[in-house]
Amino acid sequence: MNAQELQRAVKRLADEIAQRAKAGGAARDVAIVGIRRGGVHLAERIRAELARSLGAEPPLGTLDIALYRDDLSERGAAPIIGPTDIRFPVAGKLIVLVDDVLYTGRTVRAALDELVDFGRPRRVWLAVLVDRGGRELPIAADFVGARLQVADEDVVEVQLTEGGAREDAVVVKRRGT
């Protein structure tokens, strides 16, 4: 994906979220939560688009799932832990959980575990920019910007200017290159 395709995908994700929230009468209850690292900047972009569609800016939070991962013992060294920042009540909210790439489902599982530590949301929707397939857990996104079929040895990277990239792009690389 180039920068224009990526921006169109973000706008489409936000439009679909707004449409479904309005149809369900839950537009005022929407809150956005980005999963660190890749989902945070996307969550900010989706939130900005949603503000236009919904007429108000939804609350925004971030989750760092480092301590909720199921592979901590396999990673060896101590995990690098970033901040989790949720400054709104989660209980009763329609949470849109945002990540950049959906692969095995393990990141989303960890994010859900951490999210419920903040309260019981009314509903959680998952929005991802890229679904690359290859699930290890029965997790599916409610909103998908693009679906890619890539080999297990490939890595899908979402590069955003907010994260230091020269320009926005989605790039597929061989693992280790």
N, C-alpha and C positions, 0 to 999 in steps of 0.2 A: 504494500500500500504506500502510495506517496502521500504528501501532506494534504492535498485536496481530498483524496479518497478517505483519509483518516478523519478529517474534519466533517465530511459528509456522514460518515459512520457515527461519529459522536452526536451530531445533530439528529440523525435518525433514531439513535438509541433514546435520546432525551424526548423526542416526539412520541415514540411508542410508550415510554414510561408515563408521560403526561396523559396521553390518551387513555391508557388503562386505569390510571389513578382517578381520572375524572369520571370514567364510566362506572367505576366502583364506588364513587362518592367519597374517595379517600384523599383527594388532592391536598387538603389542609394537613393531613397526617404524614406526608412524605418527608423522610429524612434520608440523607445520603451518607454512606460510610465507605471510605476508600481503604483498601487493604494495602499496607506498606509492603513494598516500595512501589510497585508498578501501578497500583490502583488509585493512589492518592491524587496525582495530577489529572487523571481521567475523571475522577469523582468531582474535582473542582470544575472541570470543563462541562461535565454533564449538569452539574448544579447551575452553572451560569445559563445554559440553554433551558433548563427547567424553569428558572426564574422568569424567563420570557414567556414560556407557555402557560405557567401556572399563575403568573401575576405576583408572585412572592418568592423570595429566595428560601429554599428549604434549609433546615439546619444541616451542618456538615460535620462529620467526625472522621477519625482515622483509627485504624486498628493495627497494632504490631503483633503478629501472631507467633513470634520467635519462641516463646515459652509454651505455646499450645501445639507445636508441631509434634507429630508422632514419630519423627526420626531424629530426635535430639541425641539419643545414644549413639546413632550412626555417624553423626557429624563431627564427633571428636571434641574439638576445642569448644570453649564456652561460646554460646550464641551471642551475636551482636544484637542488642535490644534497642529498638527505637521507641519513641513515645507513642502511646495510645492516647487519643484525645477525643473523648465524647462528652460534650458539655450540655447535653440535652437529655431529658428523660426518654429512655428507649421504650419503656412500657407503653403499649397501645399504639406505637408508631408503625407505619409502613416503611420498613427499612429497605433501601436499595443498596445492596452490597456491591461494590464495584472493584473489579480487578482487570488487569490488562490482558492476561492470557489464561484460559482455562485448559488445563492439561489433565493431570491425574485426578484432580478433585480434592487432594489432600490439603491444599492451602485453604480452600473454601470450608472444608470440614473444621479446620483449626479456627478459622474466623468465626464460624457459627458458635463454636464452643466458647470463644472469648466474648462474643456479642451477648450471649445470654447471661454472662456474669454481670452485665449492666442492667438487666431487666428482661422482661418477656415482651418482645415486639408482637404486635397484632399479626404481622406477616412480614416475611423477608423475601424480596425478589433479588435475583442475581443478574447483574449486567456485566458483560465482558466485551472487550473490544474484539478479541480473537478467541474462537474455540478451535483448538487444533486437534481435537479428538484424543484418543488414547487413555480414556478414563480407567482408573483403578477402583474408584468408589462410585456408587450410583448417584452422581450429582450432575444436574443439567442446568444450564443458564436459561433464565426467562427472557433475556434480551441479549442478542448477539450482533456485534457489528459486522463480523466476517467469519466464515468457516473455512479453515484451511485443512487440507489433507497433506500431512508431512510425515516423514519417517521418524521413528522413535529416536534415532541418533541425531535428528535435527533440533535446533533451538530456535524458537520464535521470539524475537526481541521487538518490543515496542519502544521506539526512540522518540522522546518528546523534547521540545526546546526547553521546557521547564526543568527537565532533568539534565540539561547540559548538551543535548544534541544540537547540531547545526540546523537541522530541519526535522520536522515530524516524519516518521516513516515506520513501517512494520517490515522487518527484515528476517529472512530465514537463513540460518547458518548451520554448517556442520558442527556438532559438539566438539569443542576443543580448538576451533579455529578462530 
